[in-house]
């Protein structure tokens, strides 16, 4: 949304009136504006007109990611499973034994769940598919394991480097990462992170015509080394 359009919306939000294109008479509006974002406040301040941002954020609600509230997953999982059964149009609700619920819940609590509730529904629908297979219905550990394969399809946590980044981003303990990937490899993560920073900062330097020293606290020579670790810096 352009800055000009944001400024126009400020008037609509404050006065509840607007002009249609080509019309010289103001029209009244009556609406409630709800906005959502996953961007941090600093990025929003850079992208949005500050007056517009102020008008659309008198009341802010923070919704934490599921990976940040693992203690809520047990009841959320059971609710999602029941909802998935209802959405699937099953004539009779399918139930899971407590052991299967516990196995699934424990795995969900260890997973970064980048899709939040979507990940839980993915597991739930796989569980339902396994339960309702007309020729070979699954049960118990086999059913739980089949449902949890839905998490493996999520590419964002498919490598130790990305998994470690998710753990760092969520300020979580590394126990789940260790259980998932084994030995914690910090050096590959550090190398990948430096290469990412170097690549992005050098790109920003070109796009904005800015000096590297104005973009970060690392010298350009060092960034070149990070971007091409196997080559000597110029």
N, C-alpha and C positions, 0 to 999 in steps of 0.2 A: 504494500500500500504506500503510495507516494506521500511525501510530507504535506503537499498541498491538500490532498484528500483527507489526511489526518486533521489538518487545521479546520477544514469544513465540518468534519464530524464533531469537533469540539463545540461548534455553534449548535449543532443538532442536539448534542447531549445536554447542553446548558439551557437552551431555550425551547427545546422540543418542537422546533419548527424547521422547515427546509423549503427550498425552491426547486421545483422540477426544472429540467433543462428547457429553456424557451418560455418559461412561465414567469410572470411578474408578480404573482400573488403567493404569499407564503402559505404553506400547508402545515397542519399540525401532525405530530407523530406521537405515538404512545407505545413504547417498547422497553424491554429490559435487556440490557447488554451483558452477556456473559462471555468472558474471554478465557482462553487457556493456553499455556505454553510450557515447554520443557526447557526453555532457555534460561540461563542465569540472569540475575538483575543487571549486571554490568553490560551484557550483550544487548538486553532490551533497551537500556539507556543509550547505547550507541546507535541502535537501529530505528528507534521511535522518537518522534517529537516529544520533548520532555513534558510539555503542557498536555499533550494528548495522553501520554502515559499516566500522568497524574489524574486525569479525568476518568480513566478506565480502571483505576486500581484503588478505589476508596476502601474496599474490603478485599483482603487477600486470604485465600485458603491454600495451605500447603498440603498436597497429597503425596505422602512418601511412597517410594517404590517398594514393591513387596520384599525385595532383598534387604530392605532396611527395617522391616518389621516381621521377621520370621516367626515370632510368637503368635502372629495373627493367622498364619497359614493353615493350621489344623481346622479351624472352623470355616475359613474361606474355602478350603478344598472341598469339604463336605457340601457346602452350599452350592459351589460350582457344579459338583457332580449331580446333585439333585436337579439343578437348573438345566444342565445338559440333557438329562434324561427326559425332562418335560419338553424341551425344544426338539428332541428327536422323535416326538410323537409316539413314544412307547405306550402300549396299552396298560402295561404293568410296570411300575417303577422297579428299577434294578438296584439291588443292594450289594454292598461290599462287606466282607467280614472285617472285624477290627484289625486283624493282622495286616490285611491288604491296605487298609486306610493308613495304618502306621507306617508301612513301608513306603507308600507314595508320599506321605507327608514329610518323612525324614529326607527323602530325595529332593523334594521341592525346597525344603529349607536350606539345603546345601547348594542349590543351583542359583546362579545370578538372576534368572528369570527376567531377561531384558524385555520380554513382551508383557510382563505383569500378568493380568488376568487372562490374556490371550493364551499364555503358556499353560495355565491351569485348565482352560477349556480344551486345549489341544490334547492334553493328557486324558481328560474326562471323555472326550469323544472316542479316543482310541480304546479306553477301557470299555465303553459301551459297545464298540464294534467287536471287541474280543468276547464280551459276555453274550452277545446276540448272534454270534456265528452259528448258522443252522447246522453245520456239519461237525465242527470241532470247537464248541464253546470253551472258553478258558475260565479258570478260577484260581483263587489263592495267589501264590507267588508268581505263577506264570502270567496271570492276568495283570498284576501290578507291574511286572517287568515289561509286558507288552505296552501298557499305557505309557510308561516312562520313556519308551523309545521316542515318543513325541518330542521330548526335550533334546534328544540328540540331533534332531533336525534343525535346531537353532544354531546358525553358523557363528553367531557373535561370541560364543564361548567355546569354540571348537578347538582352540589352541592354548597352550600354557601361557603364551605372552598375552593374548587377549583376556584369558581368564584372570591373570594377575592384575591387568588393568581394571577389570570390573571390580575385583576385590578392593583395590586402592580407591577407586571412585566411590565405592559405597562405604569406605572406612570399616571394612569387615575383617574379622580375624582370618588368618590364612589356613585354618584347619580344614575348611571345606575344599580349598584349592589343593591342599596336600592330598586329601582323600581322592580327589578327582584326577589329578595329574601326576601324583607321586612327588618325587624330589623337586623342591622349589628352585627354579632356575632364574636367578636375578639378572645375570649378565646379559642374556638374550633380550630380556625386557628393557634393560637400560639402553642397550644398543638400538633397539627398535624405537624407543621413545626419543632418543637423541636424533636419530635419522628423521623421524617425523617432524620434530621441532625445527630442525635445520631446513628441511624441504619447505615447510609452510612459511617460515620467516623469510627465506630467500624469495619465495613467490610473492609475499607481501611487499618486499622491498621493490620488486619490479612493478607490481600493480600500482602501488601508491607513490612510487618515486621517493621513498623515504630511506634514510640512512639506517643501517643495521643497528647502530648504537641507540637510535630512537625507538626501535622496536623491541629490543631485548638487552640483557646485560651480558651477552656473550659476544666476543669479537667475531667478525666475519671469517677470519682465518680458521677459527675453531669450528664454526658452523660448517665450513667446507670439509673439514676433517670428519665431522660427525656424519655428513651426508654421504661421503665416500670414504669410509673408514680404511679401506685397503689402498687408498691413493694418498700420496703426500700432498700437503696443502701448497697452493701457489704462493 
